[in-house]
């Protein structure tokens, strides 16, 4: 955009069912245009290029129960509320905001949780034979970040015990280390 130009983009009811996005770009009073983009799903990133929101890592693994476990680690913005949404084929699989409409086939099988800067999704009954593109969307104020990962069940690695330790087994690890140290002393 040229110097002195302004852009005004809005997405009406960001977390509700969105039918249209409207974006107006104007550089001078006599040179402006606007457009509507119909039927873009609420997870489409419109203003991501101007966003400082960042997803650091998106991982996927298979649990012992053959469920899909996805973890989206991100850098949060200070003091803003965060919403996490996982999608596949433009369908919402799971979301941390209960007002977001989840695809009925996933509603009882998928859950999304948010703790600090980690958003996780568990999808039970995971049986995809073909590769599928899953997307993690992090919304924070007027900023969002999106990262995708292709998941194919036959090529997935199992969720490791290290993953379990990373997400809550620190006390167990500390107990083992302390018992080893007490044996040495």
N, C-alpha and C positions, 0 to 999 in steps of 0.2 A: 504494500500500500504506500502511496506517496505521502510525503510529509504534509501534515495538516489534515490528513484524511481521518475518518472515523468509521468504526464498524459497530453495529448494534445487532447482536444475535440473541435470540431468546428461544428457550424450549419450554413451552407452557406445561406446567405441572410435571416437572422433571421425573418425579417418582410415581406418577399416575400413568394410566394408559395414554400414550401420546400418539396423536394421529398426524400432526404436521410440525415441521420445524420452519421457522421463518428467519431469514437473515437479510439484513439490509446493509449495504456498504455504500458509503458516500465519500467522495473525495473533495468535491466542491458542490456548491449549491446547484450548479447547472449540470453536473455530471454525477448521477447516482443511479443505482438500480437495486431492485429487490427481487427475491425469488422465494418460492415455497417448495419444499421438498416433501412430498406426501409419502406416507407409509414407511418412514424410516423407524425402525424399532428403537425403543428408549435406550438401548445399550449402544447405539452408534455414537462414536466420538465425533462431535462437531467442533468443539473448541479446544481439542487436545493439543494443538500445536502451540497455543498460547499458554498452556498449562504448565505449572511447575510440579504438578503431581507426578509421581514416578513409581512404577512397579519394579521392584528389584529382582524378583525371581518368581517363576510359576513352575511348580513341580507336580508330578502325578505319579502315584504308585498304586499297587493292588494290595488290599488288606488280605489277611488269612481267610476271611469270609468271602473273598472275591468281589469286594466292593471297591469302587473307585474313590481314592482319597486325593484331593487336589489341595495344594497349599499355595496361596498367593501372598508373598511378602512385599510390603511397600513402604515408602517413606511418607509418613503422614505430615500434613500441614498442621501447625500449632493451633489448638483450641477449636477446631471445627468438627462438626459431626460427620461421621463416615458411614457410607452405605456401600456394601459389597454385593455384586450381582454376578452370578455365573450363568453363561449362556452356551447353547449349542445349536447350530443352524438357526440363529436368530430367535430361538425360543428360550425363555427364562427357565433355567433348571432349578436354581435356588437363589435366595436373596436374604440379606440380614434385615431388610425393611419389610415388615409384614403387609404393607399396603401395595407392594409390587405384585402384580398378578403372575403367578408361576404356572407354567404349562401343566395342565391336569395330569398328564402321564408321569410327571416327576413330583407332583405335590406331596405325595405320601412316601416317596422313596429318597428324596434329597433334602439335606439340611446344610445351611451355611451358618458359620459362626465367626465372630470377630473378636479377637483378643489382642489388644495393643496394636501392633502393626502387621498382624497376620490374619488373613481371612482364609478359612478352610471350608471345604465342601466334602461331604460324604454322600456318595450315590450308591444306594443298595440295589441289588439285582442288576449289577453292571454286566451286560452281555454283548457288547458291541463287537461284531465280527469284522466290521470295516473300520478303517481309520476315521475318526471324527475330530473336528476342530472345536475345542472348548475355549471359551474366552472368560477371563477374569476382568471385571470392570470395577474400579474403585471411584466412587463419587464423593467429593468433599467440597462443600459450598458450591461454587460455580465452576469448579475444576473437576476433571476426571482423567483417569488413566486406564488404558486397556492393554492387555497382553494376551496372546493366544498360544495354545499348545495343541499339537495334533496328538491324539491318544489312540493307540491300537492295543487292544487287550493282549494279543499274543506276543507283543514286543515289550510289554510293561515289566518293570522290575517290581519285586515285592517290597512292601513298606518294611524298612529295616528296623531292627531293635534300636539302632542309633536314632532313628526318627522318634521313637517312643521316648528315649532318654531326653532328647532335645525339647520335647513338649511336656515335660512333667516328671521325669525320672531323675532329676538332679539330686534330690534327697537320697535316693537309692545309691546313686553313684558316690555321693559324699560318705554315706555309711560304709560302703566297701573300702574306700580310700582310708577312712579313719581306722577301720578294723585292721587293715594292712599296716598302717603306721604304728598302731599300738602294739602289734606283734614284733615290730622291729625295735621299738624302744624297750 
